[in-house]
């Protein structure tokens, strides 16, 4: 077999493998979207669909080089415009792939870092709530906060979040109630509920009304959300952020990493994150 045939066959095999990986990820993201659509209220369904569309778009773009490797739609095209288009798309896909590899690594690594330095206050970030049912990831954050409270009973806590389908309760309201039911002792360290923030950016903007940005602030959030959260906090002028990561749902790991990468990328472009 001559060299050209070997190269051609290798391209096709490699392209097929990449296409299978992309197809599996797209099916996985679709399954996660269906899971979210089934388990959230109507008002939140748009969020699940938006997440899937963003992830689907990224995967389609990244699959273009795989299509070219397998079928040669750009490489072997006779039309010059098609060749140029293929070249541009390949460069764009490779650039996006490189960016997401770096972001994914940063998100995963940051989520494993747990600091033991002393803090002045602890901030627990909220998560969208459907009626009175707390999402598993939010329960994990609150349980992590309780563990920290047990070891540091005198530290004041701030729970922050305003999104909720219940008109009488905000995220922070439900979070406060959960912590009190778990035995949070307010006689040793106060529990403040910040009930207006709608986003992570808003969380830290509003929490600044209760803390000194010059002093260490412990942040409790999901491990895969920690990179974005701490980046936003640094951008807003918090001088010392102490990571207190909570576990995320294992089955949603890949989807959460992808979504956090997308959010972090666009927040960076918008100047909302500092590294």
PLY file of the C-alpha trace (Angstrom):
ply
format ascii 1.0
element vertex 275
property float x
property float y
property float z
element edge 274
property int vertex1
property int vertex2
end_header
0.00 0.00 0.00
1.51 3.34 -1.02
1.97 6.33 1.27
-1.02 8.31 -0.07
-3.43 5.44 0.53
-2.11 4.93 4.06
-2.58 8.65 4.83
-6.06 8.65 3.28
-7.12 5.59 5.26
-5.69 7.02 8.50
-7.58 10.29 7.92
-10.83 8.41 7.48
-10.33 6.29 10.59
-9.39 9.29 12.71
-12.27 11.32 11.29
-14.73 8.51 12.04
-13.54 8.28 15.64
-13.90 12.05 16.12
-17.38 12.02 14.57
-18.45 9.23 16.92
-17.17 11.19 19.91
-19.04 14.31 18.77
-22.21 12.30 18.15
-22.03 10.68 21.60
-21.57 14.08 23.27
-24.47 15.61 21.34
-26.74 12.69 22.37
-25.55 13.09 25.97
-26.27 16.84 25.94
-29.72 16.15 24.45
-30.42 13.60 27.20
-29.41 16.15 29.85
-31.70 18.73 28.24
-34.63 16.28 28.33
-33.83 15.50 31.98
-33.84 19.20 32.82
-37.08 19.81 30.86
-38.79 17.03 32.77
-37.55 18.09 36.20
-38.02 21.88 36.07
-41.09 24.13 35.93
-42.33 25.76 32.72
-40.73 29.08 33.58
-37.29 27.44 33.68
-37.57 25.25 30.58
-36.16 27.96 28.32
-32.91 27.81 30.30
-32.47 24.06 29.63
-33.21 24.57 25.93
-30.80 27.52 25.71
-28.03 25.49 27.34
-28.53 22.66 24.87
-28.58 24.98 21.83
-25.30 26.57 22.94
-23.66 23.19 23.52
-25.09 21.77 20.29
-23.72 24.73 18.31
-20.25 24.31 19.77
-20.22 20.57 19.06
-21.40 21.11 15.47
-18.60 23.59 14.87
-16.03 21.27 16.42
-17.29 18.37 14.29
-16.49 20.16 11.01
-12.80 19.14 11.00
-13.91 15.56 11.72
-16.28 15.66 8.73
-13.45 16.96 6.58
-11.09 14.25 7.76
-13.65 11.53 7.08
-15.19 12.77 3.83
-12.75 15.40 2.55
-15.55 17.88 1.87
-13.15 20.81 2.07
-9.71 19.27 1.52
-10.62 17.59 -1.77
-13.01 20.24 -3.02
-12.20 21.64 -6.49
-13.90 24.98 -5.86
-11.41 27.48 -4.42
-14.04 29.28 -2.34
-15.00 25.99 -0.69
-11.35 25.25 0.09
-10.86 28.70 1.63
-14.08 28.34 3.64
-12.91 24.96 4.89
-9.54 26.37 5.89
-11.15 29.22 7.85
-13.58 26.84 9.58
-10.76 24.46 10.51
-8.71 27.28 12.04
-11.78 28.55 13.91
-12.63 25.06 15.16
-9.08 24.42 16.33
-8.97 27.79 18.10
-12.27 27.12 19.88
-11.12 23.61 20.76
-7.90 24.96 22.28
-9.79 27.62 24.25
-12.26 25.09 25.62
-9.53 22.61 26.55
-7.81 25.34 28.60
-11.11 26.47 30.18
-12.19 22.91 30.94
-8.88 22.19 32.64
-9.07 25.43 34.66
-12.68 24.71 35.72
-11.92 21.16 36.83
-8.67 22.06 38.63
-10.17 25.08 40.40
-13.03 22.90 41.62
-10.58 20.61 43.40
-8.90 23.40 45.37
-10.15 23.77 48.93
-8.56 26.49 51.02
-8.19 26.30 54.79
-7.22 29.95 55.33
-9.25 31.93 57.91
-12.14 34.04 56.56
-14.05 37.10 57.72
-17.36 35.97 56.18
-18.72 33.07 54.16
-20.91 33.61 51.10
-23.12 30.73 49.87
-24.18 31.18 46.25
-27.75 30.25 45.31
-29.17 28.22 42.46
-32.48 28.54 40.61
-35.28 26.93 42.64
-38.48 25.39 41.29
-41.31 25.83 43.80
-40.14 24.48 47.17
-37.93 21.71 45.77
-34.24 22.41 46.22
-31.95 21.14 43.41
-29.43 18.50 44.41
-26.50 20.81 43.65
-27.96 23.51 45.92
-28.45 20.99 48.73
-24.80 19.99 48.30
-23.78 23.64 48.64
-25.84 24.07 51.80
-24.56 20.83 53.34
-21.00 21.98 52.59
-21.81 25.29 54.27
-23.08 23.44 57.35
-19.90 21.39 57.52
-17.87 24.60 57.42
-20.14 26.17 60.05
-19.53 23.19 62.34
-15.78 23.73 62.13
-16.00 27.56 62.24
-19.04 28.38 64.40
-18.31 32.10 64.87
-18.05 33.04 61.17
-21.01 35.07 59.77
-22.74 33.54 56.72
-24.46 35.25 53.79
-26.78 33.27 51.52
-27.46 35.03 48.24
-30.00 34.54 45.47
-33.30 36.05 44.35
-34.58 33.62 41.69
-37.52 31.48 42.73
-40.93 30.48 41.38
-42.41 30.98 44.86
-43.52 34.65 45.22
-43.09 34.46 48.97
-39.58 33.04 49.02
-36.36 33.87 47.25
-33.48 31.43 46.78
-31.86 32.97 49.84
-35.09 32.51 51.81
-35.22 28.80 51.06
-31.50 28.48 51.73
-31.82 30.19 55.11
-34.75 27.95 56.05
-32.80 24.82 55.08
-29.74 25.86 57.10
-31.85 26.67 60.17
-33.61 23.32 59.87
-30.20 21.64 59.81
-29.27 23.32 63.08
-27.48 26.51 62.02
-26.76 28.36 65.27
-27.29 32.10 64.73
-26.26 32.90 68.33
-22.61 32.29 67.42
-22.49 33.77 63.90
-25.23 35.65 62.09
-27.02 34.40 58.98
-27.80 37.09 56.40
-30.12 36.54 53.42
-29.43 38.60 50.29
-32.65 38.20 48.29
-32.26 40.35 45.16
-29.43 38.88 43.03
-30.45 37.13 39.80
-27.01 36.10 38.53
-23.55 35.24 39.86
-22.43 38.75 38.91
-25.33 40.12 40.94
-24.51 37.82 43.87
-21.13 39.43 44.41
-22.34 42.96 43.67
-24.97 42.65 46.41
-22.83 40.73 48.89
-20.39 43.66 48.85
-23.00 45.59 50.88
-22.37 43.23 53.80
-18.62 42.54 53.66
-15.29 44.30 53.38
-13.73 43.44 50.00
-10.29 43.84 51.50
-10.84 40.95 53.92
-10.94 37.20 53.10
-14.31 35.96 51.88
-15.13 32.25 51.84
-17.21 31.24 48.81
-19.37 28.12 48.87
-20.56 26.99 45.46
-20.51 23.89 43.26
-16.98 22.75 42.41
-17.49 23.24 38.66
-18.94 26.73 39.25
-16.01 27.84 41.39
-13.80 29.01 38.50
-16.48 31.35 37.13
-17.56 32.56 40.58
-14.08 33.42 41.83
-13.20 35.08 38.52
-16.26 37.32 38.81
-15.41 38.13 42.44
-11.84 39.12 41.55
-13.11 41.35 38.75
-15.35 43.15 41.24
-12.42 43.91 43.52
-12.54 41.19 46.17
-8.95 40.87 47.31
-8.99 37.40 48.88
-11.35 34.60 47.87
-11.23 31.36 49.86
-12.54 28.34 47.92
-15.08 26.12 49.70
-16.25 23.82 46.86
-19.33 21.59 47.05
-19.73 18.41 44.97
-21.75 18.47 41.72
-24.03 15.77 40.31
-21.68 13.19 38.72
-23.98 12.31 35.81
-24.09 15.96 34.74
-20.32 16.43 34.97
-19.55 16.80 31.23
-22.55 19.02 30.56
-21.76 21.26 33.52
-18.13 21.61 32.45
-19.19 22.51 28.89
-21.75 25.05 30.10
-19.33 26.63 32.57
-16.78 26.92 29.74
-19.31 28.67 27.50
-20.36 31.08 30.27
-16.77 31.80 31.31
-15.76 32.45 27.69
-18.50 35.02 27.07
-18.13 36.64 30.49
-14.41 37.03 29.77
-15.21 38.68 26.44
-17.63 40.97 28.30
-14.99 41.95 30.85
-16.82 40.34 33.78
-14.08 37.87 34.81
-10.53 38.45 36.04
-7.89 35.74 36.12
0 1
1 2
2 3
3 4
4 5
5 6
6 7
7 8
8 9
9 10
10 11
11 12
12 13
13 14
14 15
15 16
16 17
17 18
18 19
19 20
20 21
21 22
22 23
23 24
24 25
25 26
26 27
27 28
28 29
29 30
30 31
31 32
32 33
33 34
34 35
35 36
36 37
37 38
38 39
39 40
40 41
41 42
42 43
43 44
44 45
45 46
46 47
47 48
48 49
49 50
50 51
51 52
52 53
53 54
54 55
55 56
56 57
57 58
58 59
59 60
60 61
61 62
62 63
63 64
64 65
65 66
66 67
67 68
68 69
69 70
70 71
71 72
72 73
73 74
74 75
75 76
76 77
77 78
78 79
79 80
80 81
81 82
82 83
83 84
84 85
85 86
86 87
87 88
88 89
89 90
90 91
91 92
92 93
93 94
94 95
95 96
96 97
97 98
98 99
99 100
100 101
101 102
102 103
103 104
104 105
105 106
106 107
107 108
108 109
109 110
110 111
111 112
112 113
113 114
114 115
115 116
116 117
117 118
118 119
119 120
120 121
121 122
122 123
123 124
124 125
125 126
126 127
127 128
128 129
129 130
130 131
131 132
132 133
133 134
134 135
135 136
136 137
137 138
138 139
139 140
140 141
141 142
142 143
143 144
144 145
145 146
146 147
147 148
148 149
149 150
150 151
151 152
152 153
153 154
154 155
155 156
156 157
157 158
158 159
159 160
160 161
161 162
162 163
163 164
164 165
165 166
166 167
167 168
168 169
169 170
170 171
171 172
172 173
173 174
174 175
175 176
176 177
177 178
178 179
179 180
180 181
181 182
182 183
183 184
184 185
185 186
186 187
187 188
188 189
189 190
190 191
191 192
192 193
193 194
194 195
195 196
196 197
197 198
198 199
199 200
200 201
201 202
202 203
203 204
204 205
205 206
206 207
207 208
208 209
209 210
210 211
211 212
212 213
213 214
214 215
215 216
216 217
217 218
218 219
219 220
220 221
221 222
222 223
223 224
224 225
225 226
226 227
227 228
228 229
229 230
230 231
231 232
232 233
233 234
234 235
235 236
236 237
237 238
238 239
239 240
240 241
241 242
242 243
243 244
244 245
245 246
246 247
247 248
248 249
249 250
250 251
251 252
252 253
253 254
254 255
255 256
256 257
257 258
258 259
259 260
260 261
261 262
262 263
263 264
264 265
265 266
266 267
267 268
268 269
269 270
270 271
271 272
272 273
273 274
